[in-house]
Amino acid sequence: MSDTNLIQPIPFEDHFRLSAEDLQRTLAIALASGGDFAEIFLEFRAYNFVMMEEDIIKETAESVSLGLGIRVLSGEKTGYGYTNDLSPEKIRRAALAASAIANSAKTVQAIDLRSLPLTHNYYRVGEAAHRLPLEPKIALVKEAYRACQAADPAVNKVKAGIQDSIQFVTIANSEGLLVSDARPMVKLTCTAIAEKGVLREFGYSGGGGRVGLEYFRDVLLPEDIGREAAREAVGLLEAKDAPAGEMPVVLSPGHAGVLIHEAVGHLLEADFNRKKTSIFWDKFGKKVGSELITIYDDPTIPAFRGSYNIDDEGTPPHKTILIEKGVIKGLLQDRLSAGLMKMPFTGHARRQDYSDMPIPRMANTYLAPGKTPPEDIVKSVKKGFYADRFQGGQVEDSGKFTFSVSSGFLIENGRLTAPVKQATLIGSNIDILNKIEMVGTDLTFSLQTGTCSKDGQDVPVMDGCPTMKIAKMTVGGHS
C-alpha cells in the first residue's frame, strides 16, 4: 500500500441530515436572549470491541451514538443544552436551554455559515477499522493472546482486546464557521498475569492511534504486544520491593511522560490559570525549572492518539510551547479562556462527547530531547533508582504529586542492577523541574493507549519524554 493511500482522509458521512439553514436557525434561537457567541456540536460515533480471555472470544460489543450540543457564551457564563433526538422540536428545546444563561440586552447576530474545507490530515489510515468485519479484528486479538500465552510458562492468564471507533463531527457557530471531520481510532492491548508460588504479577502492553488495521502489520505486530505484556509480568516475579528515601532518580524514556503530563501539563491548561487554581497562574514568562526543560503539546503529530484535524470548537490545532528552557511560555487554550485572558486560541478545546462542554485539554504532551546520551545519564549515578514503568499518579493544584512506579531498577555504580517494584515518587513539580540536571537524546512516546480524565470527561492522549535525571527525589518503598 502506498504512502499516498495511507494519508487520504476518511470520507465524511453526514449522519445528521441538517442543512446550513437549519443550523443557522438554531443559532438564532440560541442567541435570542442575547449572548456573545453560540455554537452547535454535532456528533455521530460508532464503537466496536472484541475481547479474548480463557482461550475463547469472550466478549464482542458495538454501539452507536448520535447527538447535538448547543453552547451560548455570555461574558464568563456558559449555557449548554444537548439532545440525542435531532427532531426540530428537541433541537429547539436544547437551543432554548443554552440561551437561558444569557439575559443581557446585547444581541449578536449569527453570521451566515461558510463551509471551511480542511487543508490538512493528521490521520494515517489505509484499512479503516470501522468499515471491516469482525474476522480480521479477531485474528489480531488471537495473535496477541497466543504470543503472550506462549512467551513463558509462568504466564497463566491472558486477556487481549481490540477497540475501534469512528467519530463524525460537524461544528457550526455564530461567527459563520461550518466545518466537519471524520476521526478514526483503534487500539490493541494485552494483559498478562504471571505466577510463581504465592506471587502474582501483572504485565500490560498495547498500541494503536489514529490509524487503520494495517498498523498492526506494518508498525507494531500483535505478537510483539503479547510478548511484551508477558515479559513485564514475568520480570516482576523476580523484582524486590523498592528502597525508601531521598536519592537520585532516572526516569525512563517514553513511559515517564505521564509525569510530564500530570505534574506539568494539567497545570498549564488555561482554565486552571484563569481561575487562579494552578500553582503556575502568576508565573507566565517566569522561570520555573531547569534550562534543560522545554515542553510542548502538539495535536498535529500524524497518527498519534491525541491528534486531531480540528479541536471540538472547530479551531485548527497548533503545536504549542508550554515551557521553554525552564520559562513558562504558553497555555493550552479554549475559546472561553482565551477570550477572557486575551490570548490566542491554540486548538486545545476538547470534549468527551456531544453532551459535554469543551474545556482546555492536553493532546500529545512531551519533554523535548536534550543533548546527553542516555547511557551517560545512568553512568552518572553512583547509587539511585531507575523508574521504568508507571501505573499513574495524583497531582494537586499546588503542584504536589505522588506517582506509582510498577517496575524499575536499582542503579549501582552507574549500572542498572536489581529489578524492583512497588515504588512511589513523591515531590512538588516546581522543585522537581529545577532538579532535572540531565536530559537524554532519546525522546520516546508512551503506549498509544492512554486516556486522560478531567471534570468527568475522558479523552485520548499521548505523552512522551527522553531519559532524564533528577538530582534528588523522595522514593517511597521499604526502608
Buried (B, 14 or more C-beta within 10 A) or exposed (E): EEEEEBBEBBEEEEBBEBEEEBBBBBBBBBBBBBBBBBBBBBBBBBBBBBBBBEEEBEEEEEEEBBBBBBBBBBBEBBBBBBBEEBEEEBBBBBBBBBBEBBEEEEEBEBEEBEEBEBEEBBBBBBBBBBEBEBEEBBBBBBBBBBBBBBBBEBBBBBBBBBBBBBBBBBBBBBBBBBBBBBBBBBBBBBBBBBBEEEEBBBBBBBBBBBBBBBBBBEBBBBBBBBBBBBBBBBBBBEBEEBBBEEBBBBBBBBBBBBBBBBBBBBBBBBBBBBEEEBBBBEBBEEBBBBEBBBBBBBBBBBBBBBBBBBBBBBBBBBBBBBBBEBBBBBBBBBBBBBBBBEBEBBBBBBBBBBBBBBBBBBBBBBBBBBEBBBEBBBEBBEEBBBBBBBBEBEBEBEBBBBBBBBBBBBBEEBEBEBBBBBBBBBBBBBBBBBBBBBBBBBBBBBBBBBEBEBEEBEBBBBBBBBBBBBBBBBBBBEE
